[in-house]
């Protein structure tokens, strides 16, 4: 069951004068990634084919993710009336694909798959929290707060299932760390670059991953503050088996925040250099 409904949002509260064009570009890209969760649900149900409880959870998760995409897409069409969310999503679906025929996790184990899902939900929870704090547009702020809360619950969902599978597969902390860091670095792969391309650039422009990821990341990373990184680092620590809210956690959070700001500036320079 979804915890909220799009029609419960106060769509009349939209204030066009408070719309930030850079945030609109990021929201457009995020909307199609969220909406595409139906494919990930199919993939997950293949990987966990004999786990009825998890398959039901994956279906419920996908319903909420689809609603996230639809809410963001509807908002983006208010912010940019010339933009067509359904058409952009179809273009994205025709551009970016995941392997739906596999029956085994690309992470090497079911525990590894659930660690990767925890990392995704950690990232999205922090992203929408940061976006809610960054935007001055009240409707988007309310939408992002709802989505961030959902993504945190999704993290707990995958974390609980991960703990269940850990009892069987017994991945150590360092193996879990390797998988977690591997999934985090994938944030610069074709999924987000393709999403930015298909929602913000015309088909007449040739797709270049480097240009598109710089365009997306230079905008998306601007909204992060230390408090968002403190929370996300704690969630990562919890997933890989390290103690959160420790001195090591505090040090790691400061280092991660510094790295993110450095990466944001690097992407910004790159985007300017290539005219993105």
TIKE-510406 format. One record per residue: y, x negated, z negated of N, C-alpha, C, O in turn. Coordinates in pm, whole numbers, plus 50000, padded with zeros to 5 digits. Atoms other than C-alpha are relative to their C-alpha. Layout:
N
YXZYXZYXZYXZ ...
//
This chain:
276
498804991650000500005000050000501254991250000501354981749923 498755007349998503454987350091500835003549877500785014949829 499244998150122505794983149795501405005850026502115009549933 498734993849963508834995949985499905004250145498955000750215 500014994849865509695012950310501354997450065502394998049999 498765002949928512265004650576501045011149983502235008449966 499064988750008513785039250554500655001349862501625008749846 499384999950132514525033450185501234991049994502044992249901 498835008849998517065006850278501245008050039501165017750115 498744993249969520705017750295500604993850126501434984850120 499555005649873521305011050662501485002350027502094995350108 498564997449983524795025750637500854989449930502074989149949 499255010350072525764996150416500304987850086500984978650041 499785011349911525794972450714501484997650023502235006950054 498605003749982529104953750739500104989150109499904977450079 499975009749889529544936951082500974988549979500764977650032 499015010550021532574917150964499454988549916500044977749914 500585010250086530324897650724498774993250062498034986249994 501165005849931527744887350983500304985650041501354982850099 499915014149961527204849951033499134997950123497925000250116 500805001649877526104842051393498814990649984497764992950042 501125009250020523944812851277498865006949926497695004549956 501034992650073522104835551035499335010250091498135012550080 500584990649905521624861451310498934993150084497854998750106 500955007449917519894835151524498714997249924497624998349980 501185002850083517554826051238499225012849973497995012849978 500664987250028516804862551156499245004950123498135010150111 500694996149877515924869851517498664992750012497624998950039 501245007849991513374841651517499015004249893497825005749920 500884996150111511984851751178499355013550025498205015749985 500534986449980511514887851288498724999950082497795007350049 501204999849915508974879951560498844992549936497684996049957 501065007150072507064854951345499355009349899498125009849888 500524990650099506704881051071499175010950069498085014450022 500684989049929505704908151318498654995650057497755003850074 501215005149937503014885651467498854998149901497804992849938 501035001750102501004886451142498705007350035497645004249980 501214992849962498564910451306498964990350056497764992050031 500945010049947497024880551489499414991649888498234988349890 500505008150112496764860551168499005007949916498065002149862 500964991850073495004889650999498654999950070497614999250004 501255000649923492414889751279499324986649976498114986049951 500555013450024491964852151239499394999049860498284994049844 500485001050138491604854850860498725008249980497825003949908 501194991650016489054882850886498794993850070497654996450031 501105007549939486974861151119499524989049906498324987049889 500345011050091487104832150873499275005249876498344998849826 500584994150122486234854950577499175012450036499295022849973 500684988449942483904877550773499085007449903498865019449919 500934993650092481514884350483500655003049864499955005849766 499284997750126484204889050215500835012850014501985012550058 499364986949980485074926150212501325001249923502295006749974 498784999150080487644923149933501154992550065502284997450071 498935007749938489574895950109500445006350132501645006450162 499634993849872489464913550446500915012149978501845014350056 499114988750031490994944650289501384994949958502405000549997 498735005950042493654923050126500784994750120502004996050126 499345005449880494394906450463500635011250082501725009650136 499434988649928494914940450626501275005149931502265008049997 498824995350074497324951250352501154989950011502314993750024 499005010549981499124917950375500685001250136501905000350146 499454999049865499564922250750500965011850014501985010750081 499114988349994501074956950707501384996849943502405000949998 498725003550060503764943050479500754989850086501974990650098 499355009849914504434913550709500605006550124501705002950167 499484992749884504834936751007501295007349964502245007350041 498784993150043507354957050809501164990249984502304993550014 498955010250011509264924950734500634997650137501854997550152 499495002449866509544918051106500825011650052501885009650112 499284988349950510604953551186501345001849930502325005849993 498734998850074513264953750912501004989550049502174992650074 499125010749951514684920251025500445002750143501595000450179 499664997049861514524930751390501025011250010501945010450091 499054988950000516344963351320501384995249956502394999250013 498715005350043519044944551129500644991550110501844992650134 499475008849896519424918951408500575008050117501535003750180 499454991649893519954946851661501335006449959502165009350044 498694995550046522784959851444501024988650012502164990850054 499105011549995524274925051426500334996050143501434991250171 499805003249858523844919751801499445011550083498275011250120 500484988149928523634953351986499434997150138498735005550195 500545003449868522804935152310498564995049992497894993450094 501325005850018519554921852163498945010849988499175021149926 501114990349998516224939852213498814994149924498094985749977 501085005350084513774933051930498615002250059497854992650068 501344998349943510674949252088499754991150122498664985650137 500165008549881511264930552415499864985349961499064978050019 500085013850047511814897852229498634997249940498084986349958 501325002050060508574902752038498934998850107498044990450096 500975000949892506594908852356500094986550070499084980650107 499825013149939508074877552505499404989149912498774979849962 500585009750093507084858152195498475000450005497824990050008 501464998549995503534872052207499434993950127498294989150127 500475005749873503264860552568500204985050006499694978450097 499675014350000504524825852477499184992249900498714981149929 500685007250107502844816552150498705007149965498685019349948 501314994250028499134821852076499274991949893499444979749884 500925007150089496674813351802498585003350044498355013350113 501394998249961492924810051846499375011249917499175009849796 500584988550068491424843851760498485000650012497855009949963 501444999849978487884834751859499224991649900497994992049897 500685008650095487144810151581499385007949886499855018749852 500644993750116484824818951294500054990949878499494994149773 499885009550111485664788951075501464995849986502194995450085 498625003850024488914777850917500344986650064499544977350061 499545012749945490884750951093500304990049887500534978249914 499735008750115491464736950741498734993749944498804985949849 501245006350041487794727550699499205007549896498025004749877 500704992050101486914752550427500835012549973502005013350011 499264987950036487864786750298501054997049894502155002749897 499005004150098489594770950002501204993750069502354996550036 498935006349925491584749650242500865010150074502095008750079 499254989549931492564780350442500935007349903502085010249937 499204992950099493804797650128501134991349946502214996349914 498925009150038495784766850026501105000450106502295001150073 499024999349892497464767650367500795013049995502005013150017 499294987250010498274804550322500965000049881502055005649890 499085001250115499764797049980501254992450041502354996049999 498845007849956502024771250145500925008350088502145007250079 499184991449915503174796350404500805009849916502005011749938 499314990150084504004822350140501034993349909502074999149879 499035007650078505704795849927501264997550083502384999450035 498865002649912507894786650222500815012450031502045012050030 499274988049964508754822150318500715006249880501815011449893 499354994850120509474833049961501294992649972502324998849943 498795008050025511934804449917501035002050112502235002450086 499094998249887513394809550265500805013049987502035012950001 499284987350009514224846250214500865000849874501905007549874 499155000950119515524839449863501284992550032502374996649992 498815007949964517854812950003500895007650097502115006850088 499234992449903518904835450290500765011549932501895014549968 499344989350075519684863850049501234994749926502255001549917 498875006050069521934840349854501084995250095502264995050060 499045005849904523574826050166500815010550074501985008250104 499294990149921524494857850348500985008249916500735011049799 499024991250063527554878650263499855014350050500575023350005 500204986649945526274908450461499085007749906497945003549886 500764993550107525034933750201498645005650041497705005149963 501284994449958522274950150405498964988950016497834990349970 500955011149983520664917150504499644994149864498484990549843 500285005250133520974905150144498925008549932497995003149871 500974990950062519044935950024498634998750067497604998749998 501275001549927516384932250296499304987049961498104987049934 500595013050032515844895350220499464999749857498434993449832 500504999550137515474902249848498675007549993497775003549919 501264992649996512764927949921498894991550060497774991150008 501025008149934510954904450156499594988349912498414985049903 500315011450088511194874949914499055004249889498134996949854 500894995050106509584895949642498595002450054497614999249988 501314998049937506774905949880499304986650020498114985349991 500625012949969506194869749982499514993049873498504986049876 500475005850126505934858849619498705006749956497795000049908 501244993050033503304885749558498884995450093497724994250051 501015004849906501504873849870499504986249959498314983249971 500425013050052501484838649729498985002049888497934995549888 500924997650112499834851749412498665005650050497615002249996 501224994549941497324871249624499114988850053497934988050018 500795010849942496204840549819499604989849893498524983949901 500315009350108496354818849507498795004949920497894997149887 501134994550076493984842049319498694998650077497674995150019 501205001749918491514841649608499634985250012498454981750015 500275014349995491874803849632499264995549874498304987749882 500665003450125490914800649265498555004750000497674997949947 501364994849992487854821949331499114990850085497974987950049 500795008549912486714799649619499894985749947498934978649979 500085013450059487494767749429498764998249913498214987349903 501185000750086484634776049194498754996650081497794991250028 501165003049916482264772849490500184986850075499234979050087 499795011349909483844745849706500554987649931500424976549982 499615011150088485404724149433500814989150071500444977450065 499115009849943488184707149626500854993849889501435001049807 499205006950100489904680949413501485001050029501895005550136 498554998849988493644678749358500544992550121501454997450188 499475007849888494164651649619499605005950134500375005350230 500404993149876492174670249885500895012150022501295015050135 499114988549990494254700949810501414995750039502095002550115 498675005249966497414680049830500094996650148501094999650214 500025003649858496434666950173500145012450088500905012450185 499954987749921495884702050307501385006549988501955011150087 498704993750022499094715150150501104992850077501914999250144 498975007649930501254687050287499845001250151500825001750225 500244998349857499604690450626500565013150052501145013650161 499484987049956500514727250643501525000349994502165006450079 498555000350010504074720750528500624993050121501634997650174 499445007249885504644695650808499895007850130500595004950226 500154991949879503504721551061501175009550021501225016550123 498844991349983506784740151005500844996050120501695003750166 499255004649883508144719351292499185000950128499484994350227 500844998749881505434729851537500535010950093501675015350079 499554990649897505574754451826500245014249950500945021850017 499844986350046505414786151617501485003749982501955013550039 498594997150024509024784851497500864996450120501825003550151 499235003849882510324766451803499915010850108500915014450170 500194989349901508814793152032500725012749958501275020050041 499314988150050510214820451809501504999150026502125008850069 498575001649974513714806351835500295001450150501235008250190 499814999649855513364801852210499955014250055500845018250131 500204986749942512094836852287500965010549945501075021350003 499084990250057514644854252065501474996450019502355004850000 498615004349990517774833752132500394993750133501584991650159 499685006349873517494818052476499425008350114498345014250099 500504992149887517084834852818498814993450067498644981250057 501165005749931513904830253022500374989750106499554981350143 499565009549896515944811053280500134985849946500154976250022 499925013250063516244782453030498584995149970497785002449912 501345005550022513184759753017499764997249852500644992149783 500355002350140511394757952682499804985249974499054978450044 500205013750048511684724452505499895000749848500845004549779 500244998650143510174722852159501034992449918501534997749818 499075008350077512464694752040501365006849987501945007049879 498714993350002515614713752134499965012549914500875015149836 500094987250069514424746851995499784998449850500335006049770 500225001950144513174733551661501254994549935501544997849820 498745004950054516444714651613500995011449985501725012149886 499094988550007518374746551687499655009049883500535013849812 500434991450109516314766451441500214993449865500844999149776 499985006650131516024741151158501424996749955501724997649836 498635003350039519674730751166500705011949939501605010349856 499424987750056520554766951089499235004749876499845008549776 500814994350108517644777150864500094991949871500074997749762 500005008450120517824747550625501334999849926501414995249813 498675000250063521534752150553500085008449875500885005549786 499874990450110520924780450309499354995449870499585001449765 500745004350120518714760950065500914993549897501804985649930 499335006250114520044751649721498924994249908497734997049924 500965006550090518434731449443499115010049929497915007549912 500804990350073517304762549257498845005450083497785008450029 501084995249914515264773949558498894989550009497714992850010 500985010749989513574740149584499274998049868498084994649867 500685000750130512844739649210498835009749996497735006449952 501054989850004510874771649249498874996850098497704997950064 501025002549899509094762149569499134988149961497924988149985 500775011650043508064728449427499035003849889497904998849885 500894995250105506624745749122498805007550057497695006050008 501094992649936504564768649348499034990550070497824992750067 500865009949935503274738949545499164992649895497964990749913 500725006850107502364720549225498865008749946497755003949925 501014990950054500504750949096498805001050095497655001150051 501064998649901498524753949420499094987850004497874989250014 500815012149982497384717849435499404994949868498654985249867 500645003350126496484716049067500794990849910500254985349813 499145008050087499434697048920500815009449911501025021049944 499284991850097501394709448622501445002550046502214993050065 498604997149967504604727548720500874999049874500364998549763 499035000550111507754725948504499804987649913499984988049791 500175012850068507004689948413501084990450047501884993750135 499045010049956509084658448445499724995850145500644993450222 500365003449862507144650048763500485010950095500985007950204 499524988849918507944684648899501504999150020501975000850133 498545000849990511654680248824500424988750094501334990450175 499695011349912511714646248995499665003450145500455000650236 500424996349865509784659249296500965010050062501295009050180 499084989949949512114689149330501314993950045501864997950148 498755006549960515184666849339499814991950128500674991850216 500275007949880513584644049597499825009050123500315005950232 500224990749888512484673549813501325005950046501555007350166 498714994249962515964688849803500834989750078501464993150179 499275010449928517524655749907499444998150140500194996150235 500635001449870515004653050190500365011550092500635009550210 499664988349919515724688350309501444999150050501705002150167 498605001249956519474682350318500144989150106500904990550202 499985010749900518874649950506499455004850133500015001950238 500614994749878516604667450756500935010050068501025010250190 499084990249942519134695450802501124993050076501474997050187 498935007449933521884670650887499484993050126500174992350228 500605006549883519524652151122499785010050113500095007150228 500194989649898518584684351303501345004450057501445007150177 498684995949954522264693751322500564990050101501104994050204 499535010349906523174660651486499215000650130499774999150239 500854999349880520244664151723500365012150084500415011150207 499634987949927521234699651816501324998350073501475002950186 498715002749934524794688551891499824990650118500414992650224 500215010049896523594658952094499375005750127499695001450237 500684994249883521394680252320500645013250043500145020050132 499264988049961523874708952338499335012949964499505022950033 500724987950040521704733952151500925009549924500495020249881 
//
